[in-house]
Amino acid sequence: MRIILGLLLLVLHAGQAAAGMTPVGAPKEPAEKVEPAEQAKLTDEQKLQRLLDRVVGLDQPLFDADDLAPPDCESGRQGVTRGLFIAAGKGFEIENFWLPGPDNDVELFRNTLALRGADPDKLIVVREDQATYSVVSVAARALAEATHCGDSVIVQFSGFAVDPEYIPVPDEGVGPFSNGRKLGNLDELTGDAMKHGIGDTIAAGGPFALLNFHAPGYGDVLSAAALSELVTVLRNRGADVSVILDAPSANTFLLEARQAQIDPRLYTKLDLEDQWCGPQRQRSFTACGAAVTWEPTLLSPRAGALTLFYGTQRGEAGQERKLPLTAPPRDRKIYGLFSYRLATAIAVSERTTIGALSRHISERSDMDMRRQRYRMITTDPDLDLIAEDRPERGPKEGRIVIDTPETTRTARKRTRPELRVAGHVLSRGEPISVEVNGRPAVLTPDRGFEAELVLQAGVNVVEIFAVTRQNEAITHRFELFYEGDIRAVIGEGKRYAVLIANQDYADGSGISDLQTPVGDAEALARVLSERYGFQTELELPQGGTLDLFLKNAGQRETGLLMDQLSQAIGERDSVVVFYAGHGEYKERGSAYWLPADAVANAYSTYIDAGDITRALNRMRAKNVLLISDSCYSGMLLRSTHQDAEMPGNEDRLRMLQRLADKRSRIVISSGLNEPVLDSGGDDGHSVFADALLRALREPDESAFSARELFNKVVSRVTALASQTPDFRPIHGAGHDGGDFVFLARDD
């Protein structure tokens, strides 16, 4: 297990001075020589200067980016995956405190990304004795120089990290991270007594990742402020940047807050609930991003996306384990637990979006992983970590060949649920572990393996993951189809219908009343509950029930409903959200729902499309379908138009199950950027609601996708009115390529 830093640093502070220890190859001498007898008389300024002399990287960015050549942002440029992987297990001068895991972590990540199609030559690894400040600085600049628009850049750090109170002022002739005598800590050199508040400023740049010391008597660190500055430089070159921190208290680096500080547009996109930074733990939000000894670079309008993977939360040391557990004990290697789980998720997940990776880790986490609380944050939930298209198979030197069963390009049909999987691993190193769907396989001679599976009804994805003695991570996946009770598989989980109908607006609001929303929603609730088994009430975890049908709801009431849904909906559940009421669109690209308490042209009383998107992303439900019957509803949740897969006649249920198994966030809107009719249908319904109800009451098949539902709706609406319904995935809501599947009850 990774050493708990509080105990570790108490040991360091209790140590005695190491006599005769002198720096070797030190970059500079201390500014002021002080005899040992006078140590206690050092002023705070002298202590701070000694600290700056002995700890490299404490108060400076990794490099000066002002002279970098402009990035290549030519239209049509194909982005590539680049990376900087830092393994720093020797931040202390005490060998017993060295970590064996970081070197294995970064090698596994590099091999995993190569497996997914990244060019290994574009992945910079700094490990072993090279992981010093000067080497990391050179590598970071080289990475920035090579980065251009459209690239995906991954920066990983694996090792120790410390808060400012654990950056010690060393005695003469000893290192800051040795067991020699210490004269205090960085957090003691703060406050009004210091000139210009320089101690506060340096401390606010922390916490600090401990790099490997470049010479005895010295320490090398990478501050959170310097890491954020590197992220800014890379994003300003048009790259999407992902940072992976497998270190103690990783989330206290607060990179999201530092990035938001230099780009106010991020305030509404990032979770900034944790605004702690620096030694005082109560600093203002501004201090988290601005308090450094250099002027931070501002984000440009073309800045790429930001994704953060924190392996631990505040107060957690992180864990190292001998893995994989399925390998013989003599063949296991020590990895950081979070690094290993994340690398495994990248290797085997069909998508490498933050949602897909998080779900993979959650579904396969053992008890140790659940005790270590990771955190993932992104500005773009739909963005894949890997820039390149996924290859059909791994590189020639690392791939898995399946001997049985015979695999084809489509899911092969099986008549029995029992299945034997056998194959062999082609790789540089001998395989030490093979897992089939997360369970250990039996290793056989000639690099072979065997495993027994029991298939479930529907499409079964078989994922094989192998680790070799050379730290190669190799994966292969194929599909098998076992019909069984496939309708039960498609319909698993609970189904909820959320209905929001606003037709009566307040007198004096400047917004006219409507005639049909409540009647439309009531009719839809009946057909969804009676014909398809949807529920319009939700049992809350704390007890009681929540009514999912809102009539003439205000802004606050609507927001509370969406928040409660995100907390109570299960991961296998499906949700239909229907909105009928006024909508509005501004030329600058903002679109809104108008709650019943809205006031005309008072946009603060409206419900912004961005809030709707974030609410849908927070829902754990696998499939969410939003149906919006309002003016300008096609502009609410805009994305690049994307046709969903259409089931064929031969493998209809198989295709529907495949669509239902993938996370989906779909919107069907009653029109594009245009007004829509509040009437025109039969029985007093709007023309859109009437077409929707007809399609649900009279389906061509008992199981059908939202895309098929839309096709029936659009043909009727366009024949009766001058409005054009639309169907598309919701950008930014975590759509992973699936579709919503309706399953009618048996008559």
C-alpha positions in Angstrom: 0.0 0.0 0.0 1.2 3.5 -0.8 2.7 5.0 2.4 0.4 7.4 4.3 2.2 10.7 4.0 1.3 12.2 7.3 3.0 9.4 9.2 5.9 9.4 6.7 6.6 13.1 7.1 6.4 12.9 10.9 9.2 10.5 10.7 11.2 12.9 8.5 10.6 15.8 10.9 11.8 13.7 13.8 15.1 12.8 12.1 18.5 14.2 13.2 21.0 16.1 11.1 23.0 14.0 8.7 26.6 15.0 9.4 29.0 15.4 6.5 26.2 15.3 3.8 27.0 17.7 1.0 25.1 18.4 -2.2 26.5 16.7 -5.4 25.9 18.5 -8.7 23.7 21.2 -7.1 22.6 23.9 -9.5 23.4 26.8 -7.2 24.8 27.5 -3.7 22.5 28.9 -0.9 22.3 32.7 -1.1 23.6 33.1 2.5 25.9 30.7 4.5 24.8 30.2 8.1 26.8 28.3 10.6 25.1 25.4 12.5 25.1 27.2 15.8 23.1 30.0 14.3 20.4 27.9 12.7 17.8 28.9 15.2 18.4 32.6 14.4 17.5 32.4 10.8 14.9 34.9 9.7 11.8 33.8 7.8 13.3 35.4 4.7 16.5 33.4 5.1 14.6 30.2 5.7 12.5 30.8 2.6 15.6 31.5 0.5 17.1 28.3 1.7 14.0 26.4 0.8 14.0 28.0 -2.7 17.7 27.0 -3.1 17.1 23.4 -2.1 13.7 22.6 -3.7 13.8 22.9 -7.4 10.5 23.8 -9.1 8.9 25.3 -6.0 8.0 28.7 -7.6 8.4 28.4 -11.3 6.6 27.1 -14.4 8.2 24.1 -16.2 9.3 26.3 -19.2 8.7 29.7 -20.9 6.1 29.2 -23.6 6.4 32.7 -25.1 8.8 31.6 -27.8 6.9 28.5 -29.0 6.1 28.4 -32.7 2.3 28.8 -33.5 0.4 25.4 -33.7 -0.7 23.9 -36.9 -4.4 24.5 -37.1 -5.0 23.9 -40.8 -8.5 22.8 -41.7 -8.8 19.0 -42.0 -5.7 18.2 -39.9 -6.1 14.8 -38.3 -5.3 14.9 -34.6 -3.1 12.4 -32.9 -2.6 11.1 -29.4 0.4 12.4 -27.5 1.4 12.0 -23.9 3.8 12.7 -21.1 4.0 10.0 -18.5 6.0 10.8 -15.3 6.9 8.0 -12.9 8.5 9.5 -9.7 8.9 6.9 -7.0 12.1 8.4 -5.5 11.1 11.8 -4.2 12.6 11.0 -0.8 16.3 10.4 0.0 15.3 7.4 2.2 15.3 4.2 0.2 12.7 2.6 2.3 10.2 5.2 1.2 10.7 4.6 -2.5 7.7 3.4 -4.5 8.1 0.5 -7.0 4.7 1.1 -8.7 5.1 4.3 -10.7 7.5 2.9 -13.3 5.1 0.0 -14.0 2.2 2.4 -14.1 3.6 4.6 -16.9 4.8 1.7 -18.9 1.4 0.0 -18.7 -0.3 3.3 -19.8 2.1 3.7 -22.8 1.5 0.2 -24.0 -2.3 0.5 -23.5 -2.5 3.6 -25.6 -0.4 2.0 -28.3 -2.8 -0.9 -28.2 -5.7 1.6 -28.9 -3.9 3.0 -31.9 -1.6 5.8 -30.5 1.9 6.1 -32.0 4.4 5.0 -29.3 6.9 7.5 -30.6 4.6 10.3 -29.6 4.3 9.1 -26.0 7.1 10.5 -23.8 7.9 8.4 -20.7 10.0 9.9 -18.0 10.8 7.3 -15.4 13.4 5.8 -13.0 16.3 8.3 -12.2 15.3 10.5 -15.1 12.1 11.8 -13.5 13.8 15.0 -12.1 12.6 18.5 -12.6 15.1 19.4 -15.3 14.3 16.3 -17.4 10.5 16.8 -16.9 10.9 20.4 -18.0 12.7 19.5 -21.2 10.1 16.7 -21.9 7.2 19.0 -21.3 8.5 21.7 -23.7 9.1 19.0 -26.3 5.5 17.8 -25.9 4.2 21.4 -26.2 6.3 22.0 -29.4 4.9 18.9 -31.0 1.3 19.5 -30.0 -1.1 21.0 -32.6 -4.8 21.6 -33.1 -7.0 18.5 -32.8 -4.4 16.5 -30.8 -5.4 14.6 -27.7 -2.7 15.0 -25.0 -2.5 12.9 -21.9 -0.3 13.9 -18.9 0.1 11.3 -16.2 1.8 11.5 -12.9 2.3 8.5 -10.6 4.1 9.0 -7.3 4.0 11.1 -4.1 2.4 14.4 -3.5 2.5 16.7 -0.5 0.8 19.8 0.9 2.7 23.0 1.7 2.9 22.1 5.4 5.0 19.1 4.4 7.6 21.0 2.4 10.3 21.3 5.1 13.1 23.8 5.4 16.3 21.7 5.7 19.1 22.2 8.1 22.5 23.1 6.6 23.9 20.2 4.6 20.8 18.0 4.5 18.1 17.5 2.0 14.5 18.7 2.4 13.2 15.1 1.9 15.8 13.3 3.9 15.8 12.2 7.5 17.9 15.1 8.6 17.0 17.9 10.9 14.4 20.5 9.7 14.0 24.1 10.6 10.3 24.5 9.9 7.9 24.1 6.9 6.7 26.2 4.0 3.3 26.9 5.6 5.1 28.6 8.5 6.7 31.1 6.2 3.4 32.8 5.4 1.5 35.7 6.7 2.1 39.4 7.2 5.7 38.9 8.5 6.9 38.0 5.0 7.9 40.5 2.5 5.2 40.9 -0.3 3.5 37.7 0.9 5.9 35.6 -1.1 5.5 32.6 1.2 1.8 32.7 0.9 2.1 32.9 -2.9 4.4 29.9 -3.2 2.3 27.9 -0.8 -0.9 28.7 -2.8 0.8 27.1 -5.8 0.6 23.7 -4.0 0.1 20.9 -3.4 3.3 19.6 -4.9 4.1 16.4 -6.8 7.4 15.0 -5.6 9.7 14.3 -8.5 12.9 12.2 -8.1 15.6 14.2 -6.4 18.4 15.2 -8.9 21.2 15.1 -6.3 21.6 14.3 -2.5 20.6 17.3 -0.4 18.0 18.6 -2.9 14.4 18.1 -3.7 12.5 18.3 -7.0 8.8 19.2 -7.2 6.1 20.0 -9.7 3.5 22.4 -8.2 -0.2 22.3 -9.0 0.2 25.8 -10.4 3.0 24.7 -12.8 1.0 21.7 -13.9 -2.0 23.9 -14.6 0.2 26.2 -16.6 1.4 23.3 -18.7 -2.3 22.3 -19.3 -3.1 25.9 -20.3 -0.2 26.0 -22.9 -1.3 22.6 -24.4 -5.0 23.6 -24.5 -4.1 27.0 -26.1 -2.5 25.0 -28.9 -5.9 23.6 -29.7 -5.4 20.2 -28.0 -7.8 18.3 -25.8 -5.9 17.7 -22.6 -6.4 14.9 -20.0 -4.5 14.8 -16.7 -4.2 11.6 -14.7 -3.0 12.0 -11.1 -2.3 8.8 -9.1 -1.0 10.4 -6.0 -2.1 11.1 -2.4 -4.9 13.6 -2.1 -4.9 14.0 -5.9 -8.2 16.0 -6.1 -6.6 18.8 -3.9 -4.6 19.9 -7.0 -7.9 21.6 -8.0 -6.9 21.9 -11.7 -10.5 22.5 -12.6 -10.5 25.6 -10.3 -7.2 26.9 -11.6 -8.4 26.5 -15.2 -11.7 28.2 -14.5 -9.8 31.1 -12.9 -8.2 31.9 -16.3 -11.3 31.2 -18.3 -14.6 32.4 -16.7 -16.6 30.5 -19.3 -15.8 27.3 -17.4 -17.6 28.4 -14.2 -20.8 26.9 -15.4 -19.2 23.8 -16.9 -17.1 22.5 -14.1 -17.9 21.2 -10.6 -16.2 23.8 -8.4 -17.7 22.8 -5.1 -14.3 22.2 -3.5 -12.6 25.6 -3.4 -9.8 24.7 -1.0 -6.2 25.4 -1.8 -3.1 26.4 0.0 -2.1 25.9 3.6 -4.9 28.0 5.1 -7.7 25.7 3.7 -10.1 28.7 3.6 -8.6 30.7 0.8 -10.8 32.6 -1.7 -11.5 31.1 -5.1 -9.3 33.6 -6.7 -6.3 32.5 -4.8 -6.7 28.9 -6.1 -5.7 30.1 -9.6 -4.0 33.4 -9.4 -1.6 33.2 -6.5 1.7 32.2 -8.2 5.0 34.0 -8.6 4.5 34.4 -12.4 1.6 35.7 -14.4 -0.6 32.7 -15.5 -1.3 32.4 -19.2 -5.0 33.0 -20.1 -6.9 30.5 -22.1 -7.6 31.4 -25.7 -11.0 31.1 -27.3 -9.8 28.1 -29.3 -8.6 26.2 -26.2 -9.3 22.5 -26.3 -11.3 20.4 -23.8 -10.1 19.5 -20.3 -10.5 16.1 -18.6 -9.2 15.2 -15.1 -8.7 11.8 -13.5 -8.0 12.1 -9.8 -7.0 8.7 -8.3 -7.7 9.8 -4.7 -9.6 12.4 -2.7 -8.3 14.6 0.1 -6.7 12.6 3.0 -6.3 9.4 0.9 -2.8 8.0 0.3 -3.7 5.8 -2.6 -2.8 2.1 -2.8 -0.3 -0.1 -4.6 -1.0 -3.7 -5.2 0.7 -6.7 -6.8 -1.3 -7.3 -9.9 -2.9 -8.8 -11.8 -4.4 -11.0 -9.1 -5.1 -13.7 -11.8 -1.4 -14.1 -12.4 0.9 -16.5 -10.4 2.3 -14.6 -7.4 5.8 -14.7 -8.8 4.7 -13.0 -12.0 2.8 -10.1 -10.5 4.1 -6.6 -10.6 3.4 -3.7 -8.3 1.0 -1.0 -9.7 -0.9 1.9 -8.4 -4.4 0.5 -8.0 -6.1 3.4 -9.8 -3.6 3.5 -12.6 -4.1 -0.2 -13.2 -7.9 0.0 -13.2 -7.9 3.0 -15.5 -5.5 1.4 -18.0 -7.6 -1.7 -18.0 -10.7 0.3 -18.7 -9.0 2.2 -21.6 -7.9 -1.1 -23.0 -11.2 -2.9 -23.1 -13.9 -0.2 -23.2 -15.5 0.2 -26.6 -15.5 4.0 -26.1 -13.0 6.0 -24.1 -15.3 8.8 -23.0 -15.0 9.7 -19.3 -18.5 8.2 -18.7 -17.6 4.9 -20.4 -14.3 4.6 -18.4 -15.9 5.5 -15.1 -18.7 3.0 -15.6 -16.2 0.2 -16.5 -14.2 0.9 -13.3 -17.3 1.0 -11.1 -18.7 -2.2 -12.5 -15.4 -4.1 -12.0 -14.1 -2.5 -8.8 -13.1 -4.8 -6.0 -13.3 -3.8 -2.3 -9.9 -2.1 -2.3 -10.8 0.1 -5.2 -14.1 1.1 -3.6 -12.1 2.2 -0.5 -10.1 4.5 -2.7 -12.4 7.2 -4.0 -11.5 8.4 -7.5 -12.9 11.5 -9.2 -13.3 12.3 -12.9 -14.2 15.7 -14.3 -14.5 16.9 -17.9 -15.7 19.8 -20.0 -16.9 17.5 -22.8 -18.5 14.2 -21.7 -18.8 13.0 -25.3 -15.0 13.3 -26.0 -13.0 10.1 -26.5 -9.6 10.0 -24.7 -7.9 8.5 -27.8 -7.7 10.7 -31.0 -7.1 7.8 -33.4 -9.8 5.5 -34.6 -9.8 2.2 -32.7 -7.8 -0.4 -34.7 -9.5 -3.7 -35.5 -6.8 -5.5 -33.5 -3.7 -4.6 -31.6 -0.2 -4.1 -33.1 1.4 -7.1 -34.7 3.6 -7.7 -31.7 0.7 -7.8 -29.4 -2.6 -9.5 -30.3 -5.0 -12.2 -29.2 -6.1 -15.0 -31.5 -9.3 -16.9 -30.8 -9.2 -20.6 -31.6 -12.7 -21.4 -30.3 -15.5 -20.5 -30.9 -15.2 -19.4 -34.5 -15.7 -15.7 -34.7 -17.2 -13.6 -37.5 -17.7 -9.9 -38.2 -21.3 -10.1 -36.9 -22.5 -11.7 -33.6 -22.5 -15.4 -34.1 -25.7 -17.2 -33.1 -25.5 -19.8 -30.3 -28.1 -22.5 -29.5 -26.7 -23.3 -26.0 -25.8 -20.9 -23.2 -22.6 -22.8 -22.2 -19.5 -21.7 -24.0 -15.8 -22.6 -24.0 -13.4 -19.9 -25.1 -9.9 -20.8 -26.0 -7.1 -18.9 -27.8 -3.5 -17.8 -27.6 -1.6 -14.5 -27.1 0.9 -13.3 -29.7 3.2 -10.8 -27.9 6.8 -10.0 -27.1 6.5 -11.1 -23.5 5.0 -14.3 -22.1 1.4 -13.8 -20.8 1.2 -13.9 -17.0 -2.5 -13.2 -16.8 -5.5 -13.5 -19.1 -9.0 -12.4 -18.0 -12.2 -13.3 -19.9 -15.0 -10.9 -19.0 -13.2 -10.0 -15.9 -12.6 -13.5 -14.6 -9.3 -15.4 -14.7 -8.7 -17.8 -17.5 -6.6 -20.9 -17.3 -3.2 -20.5 -18.9 -2.2 -23.4 -21.2 1.1 -24.2 -23.0 2.3 -22.2 -26.0 0.8 -19.0 -24.6 -2.7 -20.3 -24.7 -5.7 -19.8 -22.4 -9.1 -21.4 -21.7 -12.2 -20.1 -20.0 -15.8 -21.3 -19.5 -18.7 -18.8 -19.9 -22.5 -19.0 -19.5 -24.2 -16.7 -22.0 -27.1 -14.5 -21.2 -30.0 -13.9 -23.6 -29.2 -11.5 -26.4 -25.9 -10.2 -27.6 -23.0 -11.2 -25.4 -19.7 -9.2 -25.6 -16.7 -11.3 -24.8 -13.8 -9.2 -23.6 -10.3 -10.7 -23.2 -7.6 -8.8 -21.5 -4.0 -10.1 -21.2 -0.9 -8.8 -19.4 2.6 -10.0 -20.3 6.0 -10.0 -18.5 6.9 -7.0 -20.7 4.1 -4.9 -19.3 2.1 -5.3 -22.5 -1.7 -4.8 -22.1 -3.4 -6.6 -24.9 -7.2 -6.9 -25.5 -9.6 -8.5 -27.9 -13.4 -8.5 -28.0 -16.0 -10.4 -30.1 -19.8 -10.9 -29.9 -22.0 -14.0 -29.6 -25.8 -14.1 -29.8 -27.9 -16.4 -27.6 -31.6 -15.7 -28.2 -33.1 -17.1 -24.9 -35.6 -14.6 -23.5 -34.2 -11.6 -25.3 -37.4 -9.5 -24.7 -36.7 -9.7 -21.0 -33.2 -8.4 -21.6 -34.3 -5.5 -23.7 -36.9 -4.5 -21.1 -34.7 -4.9 -18.0 -34.6 -2.1 -15.5 -37.5 0.2 -14.5 -39.0 2.7 -17.0 -40.1 6.2 -15.9 -42.1 8.9 -17.7 -41.4 12.5 -16.7 -44.0 14.9 -18.0 -43.8 18.7 -17.8 -46.8 20.5 -19.2 -46.9 24.3 -19.0 -49.9 26.0 -20.5 -51.1 28.6 -18.0 -48.7 31.5 -17.6 -49.1 34.3 -15.1 -51.1 37.4 -15.9 -48.8 40.3 -16.7 -45.9 38.0 -17.6 -46.1 39.0 -21.2 -46.4 35.3 -22.2 -49.6 33.9 -23.8 -51.4 30.9 -22.5 -51.5 27.6 -24.5 -54.3 25.2 -25.0 -53.0 21.7 -25.4 -49.8 20.9 -23.2 -51.7 19.4 -20.2 -54.1 17.3 -22.3 -51.2 16.1 -24.5 -49.1 15.1 -21.4 -52.1 13.3 -19.8 -52.8 11.3 -22.9 -49.1 10.4 -23.2 -48.9 9.4 -19.6 -51.8 6.9 -20.1 -50.4 5.3 -23.2 -46.8 5.0 -21.8 -48.1 3.5 -18.5 -50.8 1.2 -19.9 -49.2 0.1 -23.1 -45.5 0.1 -22.2 -45.2 -0.2 -18.4 -43.8 3.3 -17.6 -44.1 4.6 -14.1 -45.1 8.2 -13.4 -44.1 8.1 -9.7 -40.6 7.4 -8.3 -39.8 5.9 -5.0 -37.1 8.0 -3.3 -34.1 6.4 -1.5 -34.9 8.3 1.7 -38.6 7.2 1.6 -41.7 8.6 0.0 -42.6 9.0 -3.6 -42.0 11.7 -6.2 -44.7 12.7 -8.7 -43.1 12.8 -12.1 -46.0 14.7 -13.7 -45.7 18.5 -13.4 -48.5 20.7 -14.5 -47.7 24.5 -14.9 -44.5 24.1 -13.0 -42.2 26.9 -12.1 -38.4 27.1 -12.6 -37.5 26.0 -9.1 -40.0 23.1 -9.1 -38.7 21.9 -12.4 -35.0 22.1 -11.3 -35.7 20.2 -8.1 -37.4 17.4 -10.0 -34.4 17.0 -12.3 -32.1 17.0 -9.3 -34.1 14.3 -7.5 -34.2 12.2 -10.7 -30.4 12.2 -10.9 -30.1 10.8 -7.3 -32.8 8.1 -7.5 -32.7 6.7 -11.0 -30.8 3.4 -11.4 -28.1 2.6 -13.9 -30.3 0.0 -15.8 -33.4 2.2 -15.8 -34.8 4.1 -18.8 -36.4 7.6 -18.7 -38.7 9.4 -21.2 -38.8 13.2 -20.5 -41.7 15.0 -22.2 -41.9 18.8 -22.3 -44.8 20.7 -23.7 -44.9 24.5 -23.3 -43.4 27.7 -24.6 -39.8 27.7 -25.9 -37.5 30.6 -27.0 -34.3 30.9 -29.0 -31.8 33.8 -29.1 -29.8 34.5 -32.2 -26.5 34.1 -30.2 -27.3 30.4 -29.8 -29.1 30.2 -26.5 -32.3 28.3 -26.3 -34.8 27.9 -23.4 -37.8 26.3 -21.9 -40.3 28.8 -20.4 -41.6 27.6 -17.0 -45.0 28.7 -15.8 -43.5 31.5 -13.7 -41.4 32.9 -16.5 -41.5 36.6 -17.4 -41.1 37.6 -21.1 -37.5 38.7 -22.0 -36.3 38.0 -18.4 -33.9 35.2 -19.2 -33.0 34.6 -15.6 -36.6 33.2 -15.2 -36.2 30.8 -18.1 -34.6 27.3 -18.1 -31.4 27.3 -20.1 -30.7 24.4 -22.5 -27.3 24.0 -20.9 -29.0 23.2 -17.6 -31.1 20.6 -19.2 -28.1 18.9 -20.8 -26.2 18.8 -17.5 -29.3 17.3 -15.7 -29.5 14.6 -18.3 -25.8 13.8 -18.1 -26.1 13.5 -14.3 -28.8 10.9 -14.5 -27.4 7.4 -14.0 -30.1 5.9 -16.3 -28.6 4.0 -19.3 -31.2 5.4 -21.8 -32.9 8.8 -21.8 -35.3 10.1 -24.5 -36.2 13.8 -24.3 -39.4 14.7 -26.3 -39.8 18.4 -26.6 -43.0 20.0 -28.1 -42.3 23.7 -28.0 -41.3 26.5 -30.3 -37.7 26.4 -31.4 -37.2 23.0 -29.7 -34.9 21.8 -32.4 -32.4 24.4 -31.2 -32.5 23.4 -27.6 -29.9 20.7 -27.5 -28.0 21.0 -30.7 -25.4 18.6 -32.0 -24.1 17.3 -35.3 -26.9 15.4 -36.9 -26.3 11.7 -36.6 -28.5 8.9 -37.9 -29.1 6.1 -35.5 -28.9 2.4 -36.6 -32.0 1.0 -38.0 -32.9 -2.6 -37.1 -33.1 -5.0 -40.1 -35.9 -7.6 -40.3 -33.6 -10.6 -40.0 -31.9 -9.7 -36.7 -34.3 -7.2 -35.4 -34.3 -8.1 -31.7 -30.5 -8.5 -31.8 -30.0 -5.0 -33.1 -32.5 -3.5 -30.7 -30.7 -5.1 -27.8 -27.4 -3.8 -29.1 -28.8 -0.3 -29.2 -30.4 -0.6 -25.7 -27.1 -1.8 -24.2 -25.3 1.4 -25.2 -25.9 4.5 -23.2 -28.1 7.0 -25.1 -29.2 10.6 -24.7 -31.6 11.3 -27.6 -33.9 14.2 -28.3 -37.0 14.2 -30.5 -38.2 17.8 -31.1 -41.5 18.9 -32.6 -39.7 21.4 -34.9 -36.4 22.9 -35.9 -35.6 26.7 -35.4 -39.3 27.6 -36.0 -42.6 28.1 -34.2 -44.8 25.0 -33.9 -48.6 24.6 -33.8 -50.4 24.4 -30.5 -53.3 22.6 -32.2 -54.1 20.8 -35.4 -54.4 17.3 -34.1 -57.4 15.1 -33.2 -59.1 15.3 -29.8 -57.6 18.7 -29.0 -54.0 17.7 -29.2 -51.2 19.6 -30.9 -50.3 18.2 -34.4 -47.0 16.8 -33.0 -48.5 15.2 -29.9 -51.3 13.6 -32.0 -48.7 12.0 -34.3 -46.7 10.8 -31.3 -49.7 9.3 -29.6 -50.8 7.5 -32.9 -47.3 6.0 -33.3 -47.3 4.7 -29.8 -50.8 3.3 -29.8 -50.4 1.6 -33.2 -46.8 0.4 -33.5 -45.7 -1.8 -36.4 -43.7 -4.0 -34.0 -44.0 -4.7 -30.3 -40.3 -3.6 -29.8 -39.0 -0.6 -31.7 -36.4 2.2 -31.3 -36.9 5.9 -30.8 -35.6 6.4 -34.4 -38.3 4.2 -35.7 -40.9 6.0 -33.6 -39.6 9.3 -35.0 -39.9 8.1 -38.6 -43.6 7.5 -38.1 -44.1 10.9 -36.3 -42.2 13.0 -38.9 -44.1 11.7 -41.9 -47.5 12.6 -40.3 -46.5 16.0 -39.0 -44.9 17.2 -42.2 -48.0 16.2 -44.1 -50.3 18.3 -41.9 -48.2 21.3 -40.8 -45.3 23.5 -41.9 -43.0 22.3 -39.1 -40.2 19.6 -39.3 -39.6 17.4 -36.3 -36.0 16.5 -35.6 -34.1 13.5 -34.1 -30.5 13.6 -32.8 -28.2 12.7 -30.0 -27.8 15.4 -27.2 -24.3 16.8 -27.3 -22.6 17.0 -23.9 -25.1 14.7 -22.1 -23.0 11.5 -22.3 -24.4 9.8 -25.4 -22.4 6.6 -26.2 -24.1 5.6 -29.5 -27.2 3.7 -28.4 -30.9 4.4 -28.8 -34.0 4.3 -26.6 -36.0 1.1 -27.2 -39.7 0.8 -26.5 -41.1 -2.6 -25.6 -44.9 -3.0 -25.6 -46.6 -5.2 -23.0 -47.9 -8.6 -24.2 -51.6 -8.4 -24.9 
